[in-house]
Amino acid sequence: QVQLVESGGGSVQAGGSLRLSCAASGRTSINLVMGWFRQAPGKEREFVAGVTRGSGNTYYADSVKGRLTISKDNAKNTIYLQMNSLKPKDTALYYCAADPTTIWGPPKRSEDYYKYWGQGTQVTVSS
């Protein structure tokens, strides 16, 4: 089992920044494919960013490229999502998730591959 706990959400004005953290614990380290997803009110949950096992290659949804950055600290068993130039459309509940089955290749963008989920942290961006 892997437990994930997000933190760092909050309310900011458009153009502002936040950094989300996701601390992992349990029987394994974060040497899994890790991803950030978000769900806005009335919308389906969507992939935001992912990081591969090992080398830590990163992948992003087109809507956040150049503004959001995913990273991981293996020593701390923590992944981060640095969010810059935030827009009102970024308002959502943000989740981190772990995919224990994908070994090679880019992170899957479908939430169906992610077995472990955090409880979510709210990000609200006002105009």
Backbone torsions as a table, in degrees:
resi	resn	phi	psi	omega
1	GLN	NA	146.4	176.5
2	VAL	-125.8	129.7	175.6
3	GLN	-106.1	136.1	-178.2
4	LEU	-125.3	132.2	179.8
5	VAL	-130.1	116.9	178.8
6	GLU	-89.8	154.5	173.0
7	SER	-154.7	168.0	174.0
8	GLY	103.7	-2.9	177.7
9	GLY	-69.6	171.1	179.3
10	GLY	168.7	-166.7	-179.8
11	SER	-114.3	131.0	178.7
12	VAL	-139.1	163.2	173.3
13	GLN	-86.1	158.3	178.5
14	ALA	-53.9	137.7	-176.4
15	GLY	92.8	-11.8	-178.7
16	GLY	-80.6	-177.1	-176.3
17	SER	-132.9	152.5	171.6
18	LEU	-144.5	156.0	171.7
19	ARG	-126.6	120.1	176.4
20	LEU	-93.1	144.8	176.2
21	SER	-122.7	151.5	176.5
22	CYS	-138.1	109.4	-179.6
23	ALA	-93.8	129.1	-178.8
24	ALA	-105.5	142.9	175.0
25	SER	-147.0	166.0	-178.3
26	GLY	125.7	-157.9	-170.8
27	ARG	-78.8	-3.2	-178.5
28	THR	-140.9	158.3	176.5
29	SER	-82.3	-175.7	177.7
30	ILE	-83.5	21.7	173.9
31	ASN	-78.3	52.8	175.2
32	LEU	-127.1	165.8	168.5
33	VAL	-67.0	126.3	-178.2
34	MET	-119.8	146.7	-179.9
35	GLY	-142.7	156.7	168.5
36	TRP	-110.5	133.5	175.3
37	PHE	-124.2	165.2	174.9
38	ARG	-144.9	153.7	177.7
39	GLN	-136.7	116.4	176.7
40	ALA	-88.5	156.7	180.0
41	PRO	-55.3	129.5	177.3
42	GLY	77.9	5.4	-178.1
43	LYS	-123.0	162.7	177.2
44	GLU	-77.1	157.1	176.7
45	ARG	-69.1	138.5	-176.5
46	GLU	-131.6	152.1	176.9
47	PHE	-69.2	136.8	177.5
48	VAL	-112.6	-52.1	-176.8
49	ALA	-159.3	154.5	178.6
50	GLY	-146.0	158.4	179.5
51	VAL	-136.0	136.1	-175.7
52	THR	-78.9	167.0	170.3
53	ARG	-64.1	163.3	171.5
54	GLY	62.6	-100.9	-172.4
55	SER	-64.2	-21.1	176.7
56	GLY	73.2	36.6	173.7
57	ASN	-65.5	144.3	-173.5
58	THR	-113.8	150.3	-178.0
59	TYR	-140.7	147.5	-174.1
60	TYR	-137.8	152.1	167.3
61	ALA	-68.9	147.0	-177.7
62	ASP	-57.6	-32.7	-174.8
63	SER	-69.2	-15.2	-176.5
64	VAL	-119.6	-3.4	-178.3
65	LYS	-57.3	134.1	178.9
66	GLY	86.7	-11.0	-179.7
67	ARG	-117.7	-35.5	-178.8
68	LEU	-112.0	142.8	-178.2
69	THR	-133.0	124.4	175.8
70	ILE	-96.8	141.8	177.4
71	SER	-149.7	167.2	178.3
72	LYS	-141.5	149.4	176.2
73	ASP	-121.5	100.6	-176.0
74	ASN	-62.5	-35.5	-178.1
75	ALA	-64.2	-31.3	-178.8
76	LYS	-99.4	-0.5	-176.6
77	ASN	51.9	45.0	-174.8
78	THR	-136.0	139.2	169.6
79	ILE	-113.3	156.9	-175.6
80	TYR	-129.8	157.3	170.3
81	LEU	-133.7	103.2	176.3
82	GLN	-83.0	123.5	-174.0
83	MET	-118.4	111.8	179.4
84	ASN	-115.7	162.8	177.8
85	SER	48.9	48.1	-175.8
86	LEU	-65.5	146.6	-179.2
87	LYS	-122.0	156.2	177.5
88	PRO	-54.5	-31.6	-179.6
89	LYS	-70.9	-9.1	175.1
90	ASP	-81.8	-6.2	179.3
91	THR	-61.6	123.4	-176.5
92	ALA	-176.5	170.9	168.3
93	LEU	-90.6	121.9	-175.7
94	TYR	-101.3	132.0	-179.4
95	TYR	-120.0	143.0	164.6
96	CYS	-102.5	154.9	-174.1
97	ALA	-150.0	154.7	-179.6
98	ALA	-124.5	135.1	178.4
99	ASP	-107.7	107.6	-174.6
100	PRO	-85.5	-2.8	-173.0
101	THR	-108.7	-25.9	-179.3
102	THR	-77.4	122.9	-177.1
103	ILE	-100.8	-46.9	-176.7
104	TRP	-120.0	160.8	173.8
105	GLY	87.3	178.3	-176.2
106	PRO	-69.9	159.4	176.2
107	PRO	-60.4	141.8	176.3
108	LYS	-70.7	143.8	-179.8
109	ARG	-94.4	-6.7	177.2
110	SER	-91.0	133.3	-179.5
111	GLU	-66.5	-14.8	-178.0
112	ASP	-62.9	-23.1	-177.8
113	TYR	-83.9	-12.3	-173.4
114	TYR	-97.6	116.2	-174.8
115	LYS	-87.5	-31.9	-173.8
116	TYR	-113.0	135.7	-176.3
117	TRP	-134.9	146.6	169.7
118	GLY	-83.0	-178.7	-176.3
119	GLN	-86.2	-12.5	178.6
120	GLY	96.3	151.0	175.3
121	THR	-136.4	134.6	-172.7
122	GLN	-83.5	133.5	172.5
123	VAL	-120.3	124.6	179.6
124	THR	-124.7	123.9	-179.0
125	VAL	-117.0	120.7	-179.1
126	SER	-101.3	151.1	-178.2
127	SER	-88.0	NA	NA
